[in-house]
Amino acid sequence: MKLTKLNNLTFGKSYDMHVHSGHWWCAASSDVPNAVRTPDGGYAVFKDLSCDVFELANGALSTQDNAVEKAIVSNLDCMVKTTPGTDKNTPFLKNETDGNLELLQKSTNKNEFLYATGQPGTGSAEALEKVINKAPEKFVGIKLHPKQLDLPADSPLYEPYMQLASKNKLPVLFHSQVAADWNTKDAQGNFIPTLIEDMSKLDASDPSKIYTLAKKYPDVPVIMGHTGAGAGALGHKKALDVILESIKNGDARLYCDISWIDFQNDLPSDNPESIVNLIKTLKQQNALDRVLFGSDVPVGMFGEKQASGFSSLSPSKIYDDMQNKIKTAIRNDSELSKDTDNIIDMIFYKNADELFFKKGWAQELTDNCINSTAKNIEKSGISKKGIVVFAGAAAILGTAAFLISKHKKNKAYINPPENKPVAGVQKLKTFAETGSNTVYHFER
Ligand SMILES: [Zn+2]
């Protein structure tokens, strides 16, 4: 009887879409062996934080509902410099080709998927494309870290990478962070942040800069990792406001992840109020699909602190605890409690499944392209029969071009930011030239 009951149970599951492997400069005290001075006067040690993410995430499960089934990893070696800090003249530990291919080689778990990490400014989108083409089924997104690149997210140097994402229908995960002053104290004597508003002093990863870039590529899903880290609730609110603006204007496809949002003393907060606020606000806008579960494992409390000798706490327990605290807060909220199971399912699993794997959004873009082409032909006065034939031909042509591009013979992408030379399918482009973001352009 008990077995039957168990068989009837449906367990939840998690997809962690923000995970790393590789090396990082971990904050340390001066007496930690090999600690070096950092530009801000502290100390750091260089450590390989690589771990088996599934072992870590599932090592201390309090409930099967918290089991991580898929994870999407990027290589910190393509983001970390050979000395602490983000100085432009200091090289990255690994270049785009070596770092991403090494990650691919090491990744043997079929449930582990990868971001290809780009290095705008020093690398090239062509180099990254070659890496992605080696294993297109494994690379399900692109990762860009403006802060580590020391390159504002609205720089034109990101555009070839966004074109690559558009062409391959890949979401792009950005590190997002705000600049803040931490010089003010509250009544209890704790330092509290003040957002820096001066446009010239914004963080390179500022949500507004990411939005500026994302608006040029409205067909590319852009994820703001950490939902604006760097100033607690103030930074998260700034990122949320940017997402709300993009939804109101319908001019970018912005997402966010909930890594590093509600923490106390570098541990998961008992009261994850910024996460609950984020969920409630986006749910009211019918945009709950924009929120994704990510952890940033093995950074911070999931490995960085242990590597520096600051903590002996088990990363597996912390990870399980974090999921429980967020889920409990959702269940306890009077507004969310009516739809708890669905909300948790969306944030921890379904949203990532749709964005990275099922990709209905990519199909929608193709469908819109066909509809928009047909509409434009209709306007031009061609008969209905002609429209059907033309739309059919456009569909076949579009699909064929996409498939061919996957085999590296042709290039096809959506909505290039500038007028690229167009050849081969000039006629289709003439009919479809509407300025709409859902129109296909072709290029040889
Ligand atoms: Zn990260």
Boltz pocket constraint, residues with backbone or C-beta under 6 A from the ligand:
constraints:
  - pocket:
      binder: B
      contacts: [[A, 18], [A, 20], [A, 225], [A, 296], [A, 299]]
      max_distance: 6.0
